[in-house]
Amino acid sequence: MRHEITIICDDIRQESGRKISLMGMYDEAVVVKQIPVRLAKICISAVGGIQSETRRQNSLEVVGSAIPGPVAIECQADPEHFSGAATKAQILLALAPFDILKGGEIEFVTYLPDSDEVAYRHKLEVRIDPDLTL
């Protein structure tokens, strides 16, 4: 698999007609009214191209100074939705709840099969805005 795009958001919904809706996408920062804060969830959508010989497993790690500690995730293909003829793969996952303890950074790190090298890092800054309306 080769990385094409990663989007971090508040929610991912699988709609009828095999459509996916991403709600509350983050661009460069998670902005909160106060810290510490518990988000109901934070979601990751990652898309990449695959070759037929690619194993159907990837791993993600969430690290950073703003969270309590690293989270490691192994992602495996759902056999019901996997096709050997596929040219694209998509990882959809939710971390719930998601605690932010202080300002700083959160990194979503993608590793591809058969490699210890980082394929992609998606960094978000944690910012406080006391005037944020909820």
N, C-alpha and C positions, 0 to 999 in steps of 0.2 A: 504494500500500500504506500502511496505517496500522499503527503498531506496537501490539501487544497484550501480548506477554510475551517476555522473554529469560531464559534459564536457562543458567548456566555450570556445567559438571560435568566429571567425570573421563572419562566414556565415554558414547557414544550407540550403541545397538544397534537395528538394524532387525529386528524379529521377524516371525514368520509372521503372516498376517492383517493386514498393513500396520500393525502396532503398532510403537511406538517406545518403547524403555526408556532412561531416563536414569539413569546410575549415578554416585553420589558427588556429589550436587548441593551447590554452595557457596551459603551464605546471604549473609554479609557479609564473610567473610575466607577466605583460603587460609592454613591453619596448617601450618607445616613444622617439622621438628626442628632444622634448621640452614640457614644461607644461606652461600654460594650453593647452589642446588639445581636439578636438572633433573627436571622432571615428564615422565613418559612421553608424556603428551599432556594437553591441556585442550580441552574441547569447548564449542561454542556452539549452542544451540537457540533460534531466534527465530521467533515466529509473528505474523502480521498479517493484516488483512483487505485484499483487493484489489478493484479495480474493473477491468472488462474492458479499459479503455483504458490501464491501467498497463503500463509496460514491464516485461519479465521480468528486471530486473537491479537489484541493490542493492549497496551497498558497506559494508564494515565496516572499522574500524581498531582496532587494539589498541595502547594507549599507556600510559605511566605511569612513575613513578620507580623501580619495582622490576624492570623488564625492560631488556634491552640497548638497545632502540630500538623505534620504531614499526613495526607490521606492517600493511600495507594489503591488503585482500582484496576482489576483485570477485566477486560471486555472480550467476550466471546460471541461469535455469530450465533444467532438464533437459527437452528437447523430448519425450522419451518419457513423462514424468510430468506434463506441463503440459496443463491444460484451459482453454480460453477461457471456460468456464462456471464456473470455480472462484471461490469467494468467500474462500478462505483460502490463504495461502502460508506455507511453512515453510522456514527456512534451517537446515541442519544442517552443521556443519563441525568439523573437528578440526585443531588446531595441534600438530604432533609433530616433535621434542620441544619442550618449552616451558621455557625457562630463566628462573629468577628469581635476580637478582644481589644484591639487597638488600631490606631492609624498605621499605615504602612502599605505593604504590597501583598497581593495574592497572585500566585503564578499557577497556571494550568499547563502542565507539561505532558506532552504526548510522546510516547515511545512506540516505534513500529516493531513488528515481529522480527525476531532473529537479530536484534541490534540493541546494544546498551547506549547507543548514541541518542541524544535528544533530537526528535524530528521537528518539534515545534514548541515554542513557549508563548503563551498568551498571558500577558501581564495586565493586571488591573490595580490601580491605586485605590486606597480607601481614604475617602475624604469626609470630613464632618461639616455639615451645614446646619447650624442651630435654627435657622429660619425656614428649613424645609417643611413644606406642608404635606401632610400625609393624607 
